Every structure is written in structure tokens, then in C-alpha cells.
Amino acid sequence: MLQSTASFMDSTFSRADFDVFSNWKSRVRRFDESRRGVWEKMNLLKQQLDSVVAKQHPQIQGKVSSYWISPRKRTVNGIWLGYSDWTPYYMRAQLNVGVYNKGVSLGLEVPWKASEDRKRILAYIQRRPTNFLSLIRRLDPRHGYLSYGDAFRCDSANATLGDLQRLSESMRTAEWLSIGNWYDKSEKLPPISRFVQIVQRAFKIMSPVYNIATGLDPSLERTWLRRWNMSQGDIARQEAWSMKIVKRYERREGGTVKDVSRENRGYDVESKRKNQVRFIEVKSRIPGGSIELTRNEYETAQRLGSDYYLYVVSGVKTLPQLYEIRNPLSRCNVDKIVIPSWRIDDWQTSASHVEWIR
């Protein structure tokens, strides 16, 4: 028989609740009863949180889903509530409360398929790294964390600019970005009535980051759009900065650098090291954006093979990143772009009006 709401308000998530997600070999009936008990607690938590979320993010009021991961399929299993203005859940950033076999997580989740949300976060980290650090350092110093799949994890209280650099490098591939508070199942959690206040605080702290990820902050969205739609002058300045970064890197590595970017050789820089000459094509891109090679660059890369390098520079002046790819045609998936065009031969005879301009 299910407990009353009042008694649930005095209860908390227990070790038995976590065991539901790890002890799946138990008898089916016992497993179902235990799972139903956790569901009841999660539903109660949802009722308490709905009004909280409505005040902070009215656009996602009531838009919450509960998900169950079978312990037969994954190593991390549990139930979570994901608040988001987008469905399905794995394509949009969400404010999240999860009860897992290993503990409880509160905060922001950016799923691996939410590519645009991930790009926004990455662009913000690269443009304003110190601002991003100040945001995540507001989390609980004992439980705050920042992780990206299995590739990166750090405590929010001790995070550094170097950690953000490593995070940015990890975000070259699609994974789950998680920011929030993590409570181990060995810790005694407070009653659900108090737990609601803890979740509320975590959501409030994560609200600016959620707004960044989902483009809800108009000023940040304008910055993001400007970053993707740069003027010719912006592009020229970005390319000049990228060349400067590459030259500095090559000289630091002991290379003798020659800039040949104006000679149409199919690469921009020659760097003579002890036993090798590197022929380097320099590109400037936001991580996640594609790289396009001209016909000359492509054919030169084919001819030079392992002596041809593609250096991609991203980030900002305070936190630049350089990606080094040797023989990119053999290491990358390269797709030929076919751009259609249409020819008009009779444009003179088809004109309805001809004007002589003096």
C-alpha cells in the first residue's frame, strides 16, 4: 500500500531506493514494488518543483518528463525529471533531477544530440572563460562538478582556466555535458521537503547557463549569431590572428617559419624543423563547424600526404586552441561539395530595359 503524501514529505531517498537500480536480478515483484516507491517520491518532488520552475522559466512550466533507464542496458541507471522546452529529451538542454544507482544529481544536462546548445556553451566558454568559471563556482563547494562524458570531470569549486581548456578540447566530439551538484548514495540526504529547497537553489544557479545553452538570453544570442555570421573584415582579422597563433606555436616547437599564404601554394605556412618540413594550411573555426578545402588545397594535400598539416585555430585571445591534423585527407571524413550553378546566355535579348549611364 502506498504511503500518504504527508509521510512522503518526511521521507528521503534511501539506500534501498538506489539499490533498485543496481539489484535488477531480484524477483520481479519485489523490483516493481521498490521501483514504484521511487516513482512516488519523484512524482512528489515534481509537484513541489513545478511552481519553482514556473517562476524561473515560465516557458517550461509543466514541460517535464520522467525517464527510466533499464539496468540491463547501462552502467548508470535511474529515474530523472528533465525540465525542457523541447522534445525529445536527448535533443535539448534540460534542468535535471536524477536518482541513480550511484547517487543523486541536480543541475543542467546537455545531451549529446543537442549540438546547437552544446555549441552555444562552448562559444561562451571560449569568449568569457572567467565569467563561466564564476557561474559554476556558485555551486555547492562540496558537491559541485563539471563533466563531459567519460573524457572530462572536475570539481566546480577548484575549476581553473586550464580545466576549461581541457573541457573545450573534449567537446570536439558529441557527448553529455553535465553541470551541477552530485550527492553520493553513501551520504544521508535531507527529507524531500528540504530537498526541494536544495534543488531550487541548484536550478537558480544553473539558470544563466541554461539560458546560454538554449539561446534564451537575447544579448548572448546576438553574440552567438555575430560569431557565426562574421563580416569580411571580421574574417580577415580572425585569419590574421590564427596565422599569428600558428607561427608562435611552430617557433616554440623549434621550427623556422615562412609565411607563404599569398603565394597560392595550397598551404599557408612552411615550418622547417630538424628532420622535417611541415606544409601547414591554417583555418579558423568554431569547434563543431566544418572545414572547407579549396581545390588547390585538396590537391596539394593529396600530393604532399603525411607532410601536409591542417592547423585549426579556435577560441579567443585569452584562451586560444590549436588543433593539429597530419595528413587530413587520410584521417578525416572528407566529403566533396557540389555547388550547382545555372547559366544564362540570352541575358542581353531578354532585358526589358537598357540604360546608358554617364
Helices and strands as residue ranges (DSSP letters): H 5-9, H 15-19, H 28-56, G 58-60, E 64-68, E 78-83, G 89-91, E 94-100, E 103-110, H 115-127, H 129-136, E 144-148, E 152-155, H 161-170, E 177-184, H 192-214, H 218-228, H 232-252, E 256-259, E 269-272, E 277-284, H 295-304, G 305-307, E 308-316, E 319-326, H 328-331, H 347-350
